[in-house]
């Protein structure tokens, strides 16, 4: 048995690595995706344009404009002459927000009465506009604290000092790079395994494989191990890049991370083999892989928390292996996640692997009948 398995594993690795295009796909794009997405896929909002309609001729209105202009968040500040210009800027998306300073802004500040600002936001970019509104609110609050009324009230108000656990400086790469480790490993593992059996069918070697001395479970193991080896190689490269290139702290245990990664890659390979067993051509296998991968990315908690999804949609995420491994990889990197939590997230991965591999074996047997 071990001799047959060894021969099949070597055959699978050679089939992938001997093809120059296959080598390029396995090595080049994943590294490029890690580098590009780590810098480009940011949840921060920077280099945005803001328009200001200043109807106040006093000192505090001009001070507010200078503070907004001095913020690194905003790229360009446009001064509007009328509300029509503000409306046109928002409609044409040349500005994500517009600030209107009322004519009594400075007078109200000096008198110690409320001085309101109107902020008009582009609701078509809801997430970015809300973040920009938060930035503008912080600038306004800092200005208010330095006004005469703000200084007089300073001794009576409660000062709030935020502290961000696990990512004190809110460095987005600390959040993004661990997510990419799991996501790109899903992409590579799914594509490689989904193409394996479909490629055999197109080349006409699938029937030869079926009549060989290999049994069904041996074929599955032989098809399972090479993608997992390739996936572990990529995960190792990503971990090294995260630690030494992006300075992401590794606070937890590598042993726990690699141990859970084996089950994660097993579940991914099981899904890929199931898709490959259903497909007759490589084109169908690629389409099937992407049909699963896109919802898996959206339903994993990568960009939006699962708790924010509708109640009827949240149970669907339970069959998504990426959901569980994201918790593990971010926990190991940023929180030193305990063994019990890793086990709790690894058990569903093992169950997904068992179910998908059993389904793939059943499909293989059906094709032999």
C-alpha positions as semicolon CSV with decimal commas, in nm:
position;residue;x (nm);y (nm);z (nm)
1;X;0,000;0,000;0,000
2;X;0,271;0,248;0,096
3;X;0,460;0,184;-0,226
4;X;0,146;0,249;-0,432
5;X;0,067;0,564;-0,235
6;X;0,424;0,690;-0,272
7;X;0,412;0,639;-0,648
8;X;0,077;0,820;-0,678
9;X;0,192;1,112;-0,465
10;X;0,511;1,152;-0,671
11;X;0,301;1,132;-0,989
12;X;0,067;1,407;-0,866
13;X;0,352;1,635;-0,765
14;X;0,531;1,584;-1,096
15;X;0,209;1,650;-1,288
16;X;0,184;1,989;-1,120
17;X;0,549;2,089;-1,097
18;X;0,674;1,970;-1,437
19;X;0,437;2,200;-1,621
20;X;0,606;2,543;-1,649
21;X;0,267;2,718;-1,652
22;X;0,160;2,518;-1,347
23;X;0,473;2,617;-1,158
24;X;0,421;2,981;-1,248
25;X;0,059;2,971;-1,130
26;X;0,150;2,805;-0,801
27;X;0,441;3,032;-0,710
28;X;0,403;3,369;-0,880
29;X;0,039;3,477;-0,832
30;X;0,009;3,378;-0,463
31;X;0,318;3,581;-0,371
32;X;0,194;3,875;-0,579
33;X;-0,151;3,851;-0,418
34;X;0,001;3,856;-0,070
35;X;0,209;4,163;-0,149
36;X;-0,060;4,353;-0,340
37;X;-0,354;4,274;-0,112
38;X;-0,153;4,347;0,203
39;X;-0,104;4,704;0,086
40;X;-0,415;4,759;-0,126
41;X;-0,687;4,574;0,068
42;X;-0,703;4,823;0,351
43;X;-1,008;4,910;0,556
44;X;-0,865;5,253;0,631
45;X;-0,993;5,560;0,447
46;X;-0,719;5,791;0,324
47;X;-0,654;6,037;0,040
48;X;-1,016;6,146;0,013
49;X;-1,142;6,485;-0,105
50;X;-1,360;6,707;0,112
51;X;-1,548;7,026;0,025
52;X;-1,604;7,307;0,277
53;X;-1,868;7,579;0,257
54;X;-1,754;7,845;0,505
55;X;-2,023;8,102;0,579
56;X;-1,844;8,224;0,891
57;X;-1,598;8,513;0,881
58;X;-1,457;8,460;1,228
59;X;-1,140;8,302;1,364
60;X;-1,282;7,965;1,465
61;X;-1,423;7,886;1,123
62;X;-1,084;7,943;0,965
63;X;-0,918;7,740;1,241
64;X;-1,145;7,446;1,167
65;X;-1,059;7,462;0,795
66;X;-0,686;7,462;0,871
67;X;-0,720;7,159;1,098
68;X;-0,912;6,964;0,836
69;X;-0,656;7,065;0,573
70;X;-0,372;6,953;0,800
71;X;-0,515;6,606;0,857
72;X;-0,328;6,326;0,669
73;X;-0,663;6,161;0,598
74;X;-0,771;6,421;0,347
75;X;-0,596;6,470;0,014
76;X;-0,756;6,790;-0,112
77;X;-0,980;7,053;0,044
78;X;-1,208;7,244;-0,193
79;X;-1,372;7,567;-0,079
80;X;-1,727;7,599;-0,210
81;X;-1,898;7,929;-0,281
82;X;-2,256;7,805;-0,258
83;X;-2,469;7,507;-0,167
84;X;-2,512;7,435;-0,538
85;X;-2,139;7,361;-0,564
86;X;-2,168;7,127;-0,265
87;X;-2,459;6,946;-0,428
88;X;-2,270;6,911;-0,755
89;X;-1,954;6,779;-0,584
90;X;-2,146;6,510;-0,398
91;X;-2,351;6,416;-0,706
92;X;-2,040;6,384;-0,923
93;X;-1,845;6,201;-0,650
94;X;-1,563;6,455;-0,660
95;X;-1,594;6,483;-0,280
96;X;-1,697;6,217;-0,032
97;X;-1,810;6,473;0,226
98;X;-1,894;6,840;0,252
99;X;-1,874;7,051;0,568
100;X;-2,093;7,360;0,603
101;X;-1,983;7,612;0,866
102;X;-2,272;7,836;0,970
103;X;-2,249;8,217;0,978
104;X;-2,268;8,226;1,361
105;X;-2,007;7,954;1,420
106;X;-1,732;8,176;1,573
107;X;-1,982;8,397;1,755
108;X;-2,147;8,099;1,922
109;X;-1,811;7,956;2,026
110;X;-1,705;8,282;2,188
111;X;-2,042;8,305;2,365
112;X;-2,012;7,948;2,491
113;X;-2,331;7,835;2,315
114;X;-2,361;7,525;2,091
115;X;-2,204;7,574;1,749
116;X;-2,322;7,308;1,508
117;X;-2,162;7,188;1,186
118;X;-2,350;7,033;0,899
119;X;-2,171;6,742;0,733
120;X;-2,311;6,612;0,404
121;X;-2,194;6,260;0,316
122;X;-2,202;6,052;-0,002
123;X;-2,428;5,762;0,101
124;X;-2,330;5,560;-0,207
125;X;-2,000;5,492;-0,032
126;X;-2,162;5,423;0,301
127;X;-1,871;5,260;0,487
128;X;-1,608;5,511;0,376
129;X;-1,838;5,808;0,436
130;X;-1,913;5,695;0,793
131;X;-1,540;5,663;0,864
132;X;-1,482;6,012;0,720
133;X;-1,764;6,144;0,940
134;X;-1,584;5,995;1,240
135;X;-1,261;6,169;1,141
136;X;-1,438;6,503;1,104
137;X;-1,610;6,453;1,440
138;X;-1,271;6,395;1,605
139;X;-1,134;6,716;1,452
140;X;-1,441;6,907;1,568
141;X;-1,415;6,762;1,919
142;X;-1,047;6,855;1,943
143;X;-1,128;7,211;1,834
144;X;-1,415;7,233;2,084
145;X;-1,183;7,134;2,368
146;X;-0,961;7,436;2,294
147;X;-1,239;7,693;2,277
148;X;-1,297;7,922;2,579
149;X;-1,607;7,726;2,680
150;X;-1,424;7,398;2,630
151;X;-1,136;7,508;2,853
152;X;-1,375;7,623;3,124
153;X;-1,557;7,288;3,114
154;X;-1,235;7,091;3,099
155;X;-1,219;7,032;3,474
156;X;-1,578;6,910;3,488
157;X;-1,594;6,672;3,196
158;X;-1,485;6,308;3,186
159;X;-1,184;6,237;2,967
160;X;-1,208;5,921;2,756
161;X;-0,883;5,755;2,651
162;X;-0,935;5,467;2,402
163;X;-0,709;5,162;2,413
164;X;-0,707;4,909;2,132
165;X;-0,623;4,558;2,246
166;X;-0,415;4,325;2,028
167;X;-0,353;4,603;1,771
168;X;-0,267;4,920;1,969
169;X;-0,184;5,137;1,668
170;X;-0,467;5,000;1,451
171;X;-0,217;4,886;1,188
172;X;-0,439;4,744;0,916
173;X;-0,172;4,499;0,795
174;X;-0,187;4,325;1,132
175;X;-0,548;4,249;1,050
176;X;-0,518;4,194;0,675
177;X;-0,210;3,972;0,642
178;X;-0,335;3,690;0,873
179;X;-0,662;3,695;0,680
180;X;-0,471;3,661;0,353
181;X;-0,277;3,361;0,485
182;X;-0,601;3,167;0,520
183;X;-0,771;3,308;0,210
184;X;-0,491;3,252;-0,041
185;X;-0,430;2,902;0,098
186;X;-0,798;2,832;0,028
187;X;-0,762;2,961;-0,327
188;X;-0,454;2,755;-0,411
189;X;-0,568;2,436;-0,237
190;X;-0,912;2,445;-0,397
191;X;-0,784;2,507;-0,749
192;X;-0,511;2,240;-0,735
193;X;-0,742;1,966;-0,603
194;X;-1,039;2,063;-0,819
195;X;-0,827;2,027;-1,132
196;X;-0,662;1,697;-1,038
197;X;-0,933;1,445;-1,139
198;X;-1,074;1,666;-1,414
199;X;-0,726;1,683;-1,565
200;X;-0,702;1,302;-1,553
201;X;-1,030;1,275;-1,743
202;X;-0,923;1,519;-2,014
203;X;-0,586;1,345;-2,057
204;X;-0,753;1,003;-2,069
205;X;-0,559;0,865;-1,772
206;X;-0,853;0,850;-1,528
207;X;-0,967;0,508;-1,655
208;X;-0,610;0,380;-1,626
209;X;-0,604;0,501;-1,267
210;X;-0,930;0,322;-1,193
211;X;-0,803;-0,014;-1,325
212;X;-0,469;0,018;-1,145
213;X;-0,399;-0,179;-0,822
214;X;-0,486;0,135;-0,626
215;X;-0,804;0,120;-0,421
216;X;-1,052;0,406;-0,389
217;X;-0,926;0,524;-0,050
218;X;-0,566;0,504;-0,173
219;X;-0,651;0,721;-0,473
220;X;-0,817;0,973;-0,244
221;X;-0,517;0,982;-0,009
222;X;-0,279;1,013;-0,304
223;X;-0,482;1,300;-0,444
224;X;-0,515;1,462;-0,100
225;X;-0,154;1,473;0,020
226;X;0,017;1,669;-0,265
227;X;-0,221;1,972;-0,244
228;X;-0,177;1,973;0,132
229;X;0,201;1,974;0,090
230;X;0,175;2,265;-0,154
231;X;-0,062;2,446;0,084
232;X;0,174;2,403;0,380
233;X;0,457;2,541;0,167
234;X;0,252;2,851;0,084
235;X;0,142;2,898;0,444
236;X;0,507;2,883;0,554
237;X;0,602;3,148;0,298
238;X;0,313;3,369;0,411
239;X;0,404;3,333;0,779
240;X;0,765;3,433;0,704
241;X;0,645;3,732;0,501
242;X;0,401;3,834;0,774
243;X;0,666;3,827;1,047
244;X;0,973;3,959;0,864
245;X;0,823;4,176;0,589
246;X;0,507;4,321;0,745
247;X;0,618;4,305;1,113
248;X;0,301;4,129;1,223
249;X;0,358;3,995;1,577
250;X;0,343;3,617;1,621
251;X;0,227;3,586;1,981
252;X;0,092;3,229;1,974
253;X;0,222;2,881;1,904
254;X;0,338;2,780;1,558
255;X;0,272;2,419;1,657
256;X;-0,098;2,497;1,708
257;X;-0,111;2,695;1,384
258;X;0,043;2,417;1,174
259;X;-0,160;2,149;1,349
260;X;-0,487;2,325;1,266
261;X;-0,358;2,409;0,916
262;X;-0,335;2,035;0,836
263;X;-0,705;1,991;0,912
264;X;-0,789;2,313;0,729
265;X;-0,602;2,205;0,417
266;X;-0,761;1,861;0,447
267;X;-1,109;2,015;0,446
268;X;-1,017;2,240;0,152
269;X;-0,872;1,946;-0,041
270;X;-1,183;1,744;0,039
271;X;-1,403;2,016;-0,109
272;X;-1,176;2,036;-0,413
273;X;-1,188;1,659;-0,469
274;X;-1,567;1,665;-0,437
275;X;-1,587;1,941;-0,700
276;X;-1,339;1,755;-0,920
277;X;-1,538;1,432;-0,892
278;X;-1,850;1,616;-1,009
279;X;-1,672;1,784;-1,302
280;X;-1,608;1,626;-1,641
281;X;-1,366;1,895;-1,769
282;X;-1,110;2,130;-1,619
283;X;-1,328;2,425;-1,718
284;X;-1,616;2,286;-1,513
285;X;-1,377;2,227;-1,222
286;X;-1,253;2,588;-1,227
287;X;-1,608;2,722;-1,243
288;X;-1,710;2,494;-0,956
289;X;-1,414;2,607;-0,747
290;X;-1,497;2,974;-0,798
291;X;-1,866;2,903;-0,737
292;X;-1,769;2,790;-0,387
293;X;-1,479;3,026;-0,326
294;X;-1,655;3,361;-0,375
295;X;-1,936;3,289;-0,124
296;X;-1,679;3,134;0,110
297;X;-1,482;3,460;0,115
298;X;-1,793;3,670;0,173
299;X;-1,933;3,441;0,445
300;X;-1,610;3,387;0,637
301;X;-1,601;3,703;0,846
302;X;-1,307;3,832;0,641
303;X;-1,458;4,173;0,569
304;X;-1,779;4,184;0,775
305;X;-1,852;4,009;1,108
306;X;-2,071;3,701;1,084
307;X;-2,284;3,843;1,366
308;X;-2,385;4,131;1,136
309;X;-2,529;3,894;0,874
310;X;-2,902;3,808;0,864
311;X;-3,011;3,534;1,102
312;X;-3,112;3,299;0,822
313;X;-2,769;3,335;0,656
314;X;-2,548;3,274;0,959
315;X;-2,607;2,892;0,970
316;X;-2,477;2,869;0,612
317;X;-2,135;2,984;0,734
318;X;-2,102;2,671;0,949
319;X;-1,998;2,466;0,643
320;X;-1,729;2,717;0,545
321;X;-1,378;2,602;0,652
322;X;-1,238;2,952;0,603
323;X;-1,458;3,078;0,887
324;X;-1,284;2,856;1,143
325;X;-0,928;2,893;1,022
326;X;-0,954;3,273;1,018
327;X;-1,027;3,263;1,390
328;X;-0,726;3,039;1,448
329;X;-0,472;3,225;1,237
330;X;-0,569;3,569;1,372
331;X;-0,578;3,431;1,725
332;X;-0,233;3,273;1,698
333;X;-0,080;3,587;1,549
334;X;-0,241;3,856;1,762
335;X;-0,385;3,701;2,080
336;X;-0,189;3,387;2,175
337;X;-0,509;3,186;2,145
338;X;-0,529;2,894;2,393
339;X;-0,527;2,526;2,296
340;X;-0,894;2,480;2,390
341;X;-1,008;2,746;2,144
342;X;-0,791;2,601;1,867
343;X;-0,945;2,258;1,928
344;X;-1,296;2,406;1,920
345;X;-1,227;2,560;1,581
346;X;-1,040;2,256;1,445
347;X;-1,314;1,999;1,516
348;X;-1,550;2,150;1,253
349;X;-1,262;2,146;1,003
350;X;-1,211;1,775;1,066
351;X;-1,584;1,709;1,023
352;X;-1,593;1,902;0,694
353;X;-1,293;1,701;0,570
354;X;-1,457;1,368;0,664
355;X;-1,789;1,456;0,498
356;X;-1,639;1,593;0,175
357;X;-1,388;1,309;0,135
358;X;-1,664;1,053;0,198
359;X;-1,881;1,223;-0,063
360;X;-1,591;1,227;-0,313
361;X;-1,529;0,853;-0,251
362;X;-1,899;0,781;-0,307
363;X;-1,888;0,966;-0,639
364;X;-1,582;0,770;-0,743
365;X;-1,760;0,443;-0,674
366;X;-2,065;0,559;-0,868
367;X;-1,843;0,629;-1,171
368;X;-1,702;0,276;-1,151
369;X;-2,044;0,111;-1,152
